[in-house]
Amino acid sequence: MIKRLTLGMVLMLLASSAMAQMVQKAPRRAARAQVPLTLQLLNQRIPEVRYDQADLEAVLNQLADLAQVQIQPRWDKLEGADVRRDTPITFTAKDLTFQQVMWLVMKAAAGSSDLTLAYRMSGNLLILSTEEDLGKDVITRVYDVADLLLQVANQPLPTNETSTGLGQTSTSGGGTSIFGNTQTQIQQQTQQTNPGEATPEMKALIELIQETIDPDTWADGRGGPGAPGHIRAWRSQLIITNTILVHQKIAGYVKAVGAE
């Protein structure tokens, strides 16, 4: 059975070994320069913050100054969900990333209710609102997954009904990987296949995304015809249409046109 991992988690695991190889081959400064501004800001460390019944608006202003980020709450949507500017925030965080601190803020602001807050960020602009509000925005993005497919193809074969990586499954006593092809084989398949026709590896990746990333949002998956999500393969790229929140789960953030 496929383990329920989000694609973002898988990408982080696969990227760790790839990044180690890049650092050996190139100066650290060059590798760091390739990181988009949005991810640099989200992943920066916040040394320590302590809040004891602090107003939400004051907390957001302080974090904006600490992280050098513009935070724009949609107060009309937040207040409509009973999250006010003076909502009390209490927590302590030490040596966490900015995005981790933001999740703590959102959890504290929502309190014990079933409300879920969310944000989307592009460049140094962060929009904070409710999940329902941001979930209405549907966009299309193109993802090049060639490196991901090759990384997965090189992963060791799991055994005994376990899953250790994206798309790797097995049955008791052994099994086969759906991404078992070598780099040369994948390249040959991509060249021989109609560009708009997904290879077996791409089909398996699409199916895994639809099963693990908000399954109810995919029109040709569990969500049915009325759902907003669609995925189409083109050579080694995936053209994905879905809500901003789904894109954030896939890539970690949403890059706006013209923004880093």
N, C-alpha and C positions, 0 to 999 in steps of 0.2 A: 504494500500500500504506500502511495506517495506521501511523504511526510509533509505536514502543513507548514511550509516555510513561505514567507513572502518573497517575491522576486528581489526586493531590495536587500533582504538578508543574504540571499544567495549571491547577489552581485558583490556584496561586501566581503564574503568569504573567498570568492574567486579572485577578487581584485587584490586581496592581500598578498597572495603569492606572486601575482603579476607585477604588483608595485615593487616587491622586493627585488625582482629581476631588473626592473627599470632603473632602480636606484644604483645597482651595481654597474650599469652601463652608461649612466648619464649623471652629471652633477646634480646635487640635491636642489639647487636653485632652479635648474631647468625643469625638473619634475614638478616642483611646487608651482611654477608659473603656469602649468597646464590646468591647474585646478580652477574652475570657474569662480568668480567673485562670490556668487550666492553660496556655494558650498564652503568657501573659505570663512564666510561670516557665520554660517550655521554651525560649523565645526570648531569655531574658536572657543577657547576655554575661558570660563568665567571663574575667577579665583574663589570668590565666596560672596554669597548674598544671604541676608537674614531678614525675614519679614515676620512681624508679629501684629496681626490685625491691621496691616497697611492697606490703604485704598488701592484698588486695582489700577486706577489711572496713574497714581504716583509710582506704582511698581513698574508699569509699562514705560513710563518716562525715564525712570532710572536705568532700566535694561537697555532702552534705546541709546542712552548716553554711553553706557558701558561697552556695548557691542558696536557702536557707530552705525546703527541701523535706524531707518525711519519706520516706526510702527504706527499704522493707521487703523485703529479699531473702527468697525462699522457699528457705532453706538446705537443707531436706530434698531438694527437687528439684534444686538446684544441686549439692549434694554427691553426689547419686546419679548426676550426670553428670560427676563428677570435677572440679567447680569448688568448691574449698575456700575457707574464710575467709582462709587464708594464701596463696592463689594469688598469685604475684608479678606485679605490674603495672608496666610500664615504658613511658612515653611522655611527651611534652611537648606542651602545647597552649597557644596564646596567642590571646586575643580570639576565642574560639569561643563558640557558644551552648551552653547547658547540655545540650540534647539532642544536639548534636554531640559534646560531651565524653563523654556517657553511651555513645554508640555506640563511641567509642574504648575506653572501659573494657570494654564487653562483648566487643569484638573481641580485646582483650589477654587477657581472662579465658578466652576460648575457645581461645586459642592457635592451634596449627596443626591442630587437630582439625576434623572436619566439624560439630561442635556449633555451634548458633546460639542465642545468648541473645536475650531480648526483654524489653520492659517495657510496662506499661500505666499510665497516669497519669490521675487525676481529682482536680481541686482541687490540693492540694499533696501528695497521697499518690502515691508511685510504687512499684509492685510490680515487682520484678525476678525473673525466672525463666528457664526454657528456653522456646524457641519451641514445642516440643511441648506443654509444660504449658499455657501461655497460649493456645495454639491450640485447646484443647478447649472453651474458654468461647464459647458461641454466644449472641449478643444481637441484638435488633432495634432499629434506630434509624430515624428519619424525617429525610430531608434535603430542604430546599426548594431546588430547582435552577432556579427561574425566572430569577434574575439570571444564572446560568451560561449558560442557553440563550440569553438575550438578548445576552450578551457574545460568545458564539460566533457568533451570527447576524450580528454586525457586523464579524467578522474578515474581512480581505481574502482573495480567492480565490487559493489556491496554484496553481502550475503545474509542469509537467514532473516528474510522479511524486514530488512532495514533499509533506510535511505540516507545517504550521506551527502548527496549533492543534487542539483537541479536535474530532474529527469532520470535519475538513477533509481531503478527499482529491482527487486529480486524476489524470488520465492524461496521457500525453505530448501536449503541445500545448494543454492546457487541461483543463477539467473543471467540475464543479458542486459546491457545498457542500451537505452534507446538512442544514446549519443555515442555509440561505439565506433564510429568511423574515424579514420585518421584525417589529418589536415588535408592531405592530397585528395582523398576520396571526397571530402566535403566540397573542395574547390571544383573537382570534376563534376560533381552533381549539380553545383550551382551553374556551371557553364553549359551543361547539357540540358538542364531543365528550362522550360519556358520561364522567363523572368517573373511573370505574374503567378506562376504555379509554385506552391510551397514544397520544399523538399521534405522528406520524412522527419528530419531533425527539426525543421521549422514548424511543421505541423504539431510535433510533440511539444515544442516550446510554447506555441500558441495555446494548446490545450492546457498545459500546466499553468500558464498565466490566468486563463479563464477559471481554473479550478481553485486557485489560491489567492487571487487578488479580487476581492469583492465579487464573488461569483454571480450574484443577482443583478449585476450591472451589464452583463454581456448579452446582446440580442441573440446571438447564435449559440448561447450557452444556457445556463440555468435561468437567466433573466427573461428569456423569451423575446418575441418581436417588439415589444414595447420598451425594452431596455435601451439605454443610449450607447452602449459600448460595441465597437466593431474593431476587428483586427484583420489586416490584409498584409500578405508577404510580398515583397518585391526584392528579388535576389537575396542579399544578406541583410535586408532591412525589414523592420516591422512598422507598418503605418497604423497607428493606434488612435482611435477616437473614443474618448470617454470623459468623465468628469475630471476636474482639476485634482480632486482628492485621490482618484485612482492613479493619475499620472505621478503624484507625489509618492505614492507607495511603490510605484515601479522604478522611479529614478531618484527619489529623495527630495526633489524640488522641481518646480516648473520654470523653464527658461522662456522668457518672453522674447518676442522678435526684437532684435536690436540690443538685447541685454546680455550681460555676461552670465 
